[in-house]
Amino acid sequence: MPSRTLPPPPPPVHLRTWPDRQTMLRDRGLALHYLRGRHLGVHRLLLLWLCGFGAVIGWALLVQPLKLIEEEDATGIILGPVLAVLGLAALGPAVVGIVLGIRRDRRIRELSEAWLALDRHPASDARLRSPGLSLLWLLSSLALCTLGLWVSFAAAAYAEPGHETYADVALGMGTGLILWLTGLVGCTKAAGHYRWALRKLGPAPTPTGPRHQGAL
């Protein structure tokens, strides 16, 4: 299966040709496992960070013309438009990538629910909870949100007249905002998966230890 494609939804009832339930459960498990990987895989987290990093670079390039104007640099007449175009070229694809990722997650969720509706198989469905991956998404995204808030407030609180320009403050606050929004997307995704698992798979089973027979 190509890495950029998603499995199709299960066929309608009148077109299903599985010879038995075990074959259907096998195909169902393969589809759900693949969708889980495309939704919560580490590569999706790295791709989100890459888009956030691209947005930071784009914002930094967009702020440079303002800095050149404040410094009364004559090269800003030539470099300003060039830097602005480069900034938009970096910021635009990053924003589009995040939006497309959100839309893809919605499609993955629809396909997962369609395959889950075929039948129930608690033994294999329990793996769909992915508590480790969900925790990785949540903790790393919270850390990114914290970093973004710190960068934004630090840029505004520690700015000193004569040392930092308006462009410097705008760069710091914009960078912090981008980091915070990128982390917020990750937190929302982790929380959404947790709610989906509770709603569709039920509460996680509580492990029970072996029963020891007491002395009579």
Legacy VTK file of the C-alpha trace (Angstrom):
# vtk DataFile Version 3.0
C-alpha trace
ASCII
DATASET POLYDATA
POINTS 216 float
0.000 0.000 0.000
1.586 3.351 -0.987
2.564 5.474 1.972
0.419 8.420 0.894
-2.784 6.487 0.294
-5.402 5.385 2.764
-7.327 2.104 2.662
-10.793 2.368 1.159
-13.856 2.074 3.385
-15.365 -1.400 3.802
-17.571 -2.386 0.870
-21.364 -2.190 1.186
-23.167 -5.211 2.558
-24.327 -6.458 -0.858
-20.760 -6.326 -2.237
-18.926 -8.056 0.609
-17.222 -11.248 -0.477
-15.377 -12.396 2.650
-15.642 -16.192 2.857
-15.826 -16.208 6.658
-15.650 -13.984 9.728
-11.974 -14.672 10.367
-11.010 -13.359 6.931
-13.100 -10.265 7.487
-11.529 -9.695 10.916
-8.058 -10.054 9.419
-8.738 -7.402 6.762
-10.437 -5.223 9.360
-7.443 -5.481 11.685
-4.963 -4.675 8.909
-6.929 -1.599 7.853
-7.324 -0.309 11.411
-3.667 -0.938 12.220
-2.573 0.980 9.125
-4.950 3.853 9.877
-3.680 4.017 13.459
-0.122 4.351 12.161
-1.056 7.067 9.688
-2.861 8.973 12.438
-0.550 8.749 15.454
2.740 7.675 13.906
5.909 9.416 15.015
6.417 10.587 11.435
3.204 12.631 11.699
4.523 14.322 14.845
7.823 15.112 13.128
5.940 16.439 10.112
3.919 18.740 12.366
7.115 20.061 13.934
8.635 20.516 10.473
5.651 22.622 9.415
5.972 24.678 12.599
9.691 25.169 11.963
8.948 26.262 8.397
6.390 28.755 9.699
8.966 30.186 12.132
11.476 30.628 9.296
8.814 32.277 7.152
7.854 34.688 9.927
11.504 35.553 10.573
11.978 36.411 6.898
8.801 38.502 6.841
9.977 40.546 9.830
13.374 41.347 8.318
12.086 44.118 5.976
10.584 45.881 9.003
13.923 45.619 10.791
15.742 47.095 7.785
13.293 49.995 7.704
13.742 50.693 11.409
17.515 50.649 10.992
17.213 52.946 7.966
19.222 50.503 5.921
19.258 51.515 2.261
19.537 47.884 1.172
15.999 47.376 2.439
14.697 48.830 -0.820
16.095 45.826 -2.664
16.210 43.158 0.027
12.823 43.975 1.584
10.623 42.652 -1.262
12.904 39.654 -1.761
12.773 38.710 1.931
9.005 39.205 2.004
8.527 36.849 -0.959
10.836 34.259 0.613
8.966 34.572 3.909
5.617 33.974 2.249
7.131 31.058 0.304
8.143 29.428 3.599
5.108 30.399 5.686
2.433 29.501 3.134
3.339 25.820 2.588
3.780 25.328 6.341
0.256 26.594 7.056
-1.186 24.598 4.158
0.607 21.476 5.408
-0.941 21.795 8.871
-4.419 22.384 7.417
-4.103 19.392 5.087
-2.905 17.287 8.009
-6.008 18.205 10.013
-8.249 17.315 7.072
-6.410 14.023 6.604
-6.899 13.190 10.287
-10.628 13.765 9.889
-10.706 11.363 6.934
-8.704 8.768 8.880
-11.183 9.042 11.742
-14.123 8.458 9.363
-12.456 5.398 7.836
-11.560 4.004 11.261
-15.148 4.299 12.455
-16.413 2.614 9.268
-14.082 -0.369 9.744
-14.856 -0.568 13.461
-18.579 -0.768 12.680
-18.065 -4.028 10.773
-17.667 -6.155 13.880
-16.183 -6.233 17.367
-12.871 -7.838 18.229
-11.660 -6.608 21.642
-8.349 -8.437 21.469
-7.148 -6.514 18.408
-9.106 -3.308 19.060
-7.276 -2.786 22.356
-4.112 -1.979 20.382
-5.882 0.948 18.757
-5.779 2.875 22.035
-2.032 3.468 21.540
-1.467 4.944 25.016
2.276 5.313 24.440
1.919 7.281 21.210
-0.889 9.393 22.643
1.256 10.258 25.652
4.186 11.127 23.381
1.980 13.487 21.371
0.535 15.071 24.512
3.756 15.598 26.476
5.812 16.856 23.542
3.018 19.193 22.460
2.611 20.542 25.983
6.338 21.212 26.087
6.086 23.059 22.768
3.147 25.128 24.042
5.121 26.036 27.162
8.134 27.048 25.084
5.962 29.162 22.819
4.343 31.006 25.730
7.731 31.649 27.327
9.208 33.006 24.075
6.211 35.310 23.521
6.145 36.744 27.031
9.929 37.035 27.220
10.070 38.950 23.946
7.576 41.497 25.265
8.626 41.642 28.917
12.393 41.931 28.463
12.399 44.335 25.527
14.447 47.456 26.308
14.267 50.708 24.341
17.461 51.249 22.404
18.395 47.581 22.460
15.418 45.824 20.860
13.414 47.230 17.970
9.759 46.705 17.209
10.868 44.129 14.663
12.706 42.172 17.367
9.626 42.143 19.589
7.403 41.147 16.664
9.824 38.355 15.776
9.859 36.974 19.310
6.116 37.219 19.879
5.297 35.798 16.453
7.721 32.914 16.911
6.237 32.131 20.308
2.711 32.249 18.905
3.622 29.849 16.092
5.209 27.419 18.552
2.175 27.641 20.840
-0.267 27.024 17.978
1.794 24.071 16.718
1.784 22.548 20.197
-1.932 23.229 20.525
-2.602 21.238 17.351
-0.690 18.297 18.824
-2.486 18.524 22.192
-5.856 18.672 20.467
-5.007 15.602 18.419
-3.904 13.608 21.476
-7.013 14.610 23.442
-9.242 13.862 20.458
-7.801 10.369 20.102
-8.340 9.729 23.820
-12.003 10.793 23.599
-12.473 8.724 20.447
-11.005 5.629 22.116
-13.312 6.041 25.114
-16.361 6.546 22.927
-15.703 3.813 20.367
-13.637 1.262 22.276
-14.921 1.766 25.807
-12.751 2.113 28.920
-9.428 0.316 28.942
-9.605 -3.091 30.614
-8.157 -3.188 34.112
-5.411 -5.814 34.421
-6.141 -8.334 37.108
-3.481 -10.358 38.813
-3.656 -14.092 39.479
-6.024 -15.131 42.209
-4.411 -16.857 45.097
-6.485 -19.237 47.134
-6.224 -18.388 50.822
-5.690 -20.923 53.520
-8.848 -22.406 54.965
LINES 1 217
216 0 1 2 3 4 5 6 7 8 9 10 11 12 13 14 15 16 17 18 19 20 21 22 23 24 25 26 27 28 29 30 31 32 33 34 35 36 37 38 39 40 41 42 43 44 45 46 47 48 49 50 51 52 53 54 55 56 57 58 59 60 61 62 63 64 65 66 67 68 69 70 71 72 73 74 75 76 77 78 79 80 81 82 83 84 85 86 87 88 89 90 91 92 93 94 95 96 97 98 99 100 101 102 103 104 105 106 107 108 109 110 111 112 113 114 115 116 117 118 119 120 121 122 123 124 125 126 127 128 129 130 131 132 133 134 135 136 137 138 139 140 141 142 143 144 145 146 147 148 149 150 151 152 153 154 155 156 157 158 159 160 161 162 163 164 165 166 167 168 169 170 171 172 173 174 175 176 177 178 179 180 181 182 183 184 185 186 187 188 189 190 191 192 193 194 195 196 197 198 199 200 201 202 203 204 205 206 207 208 209 210 211 212 213 214 215
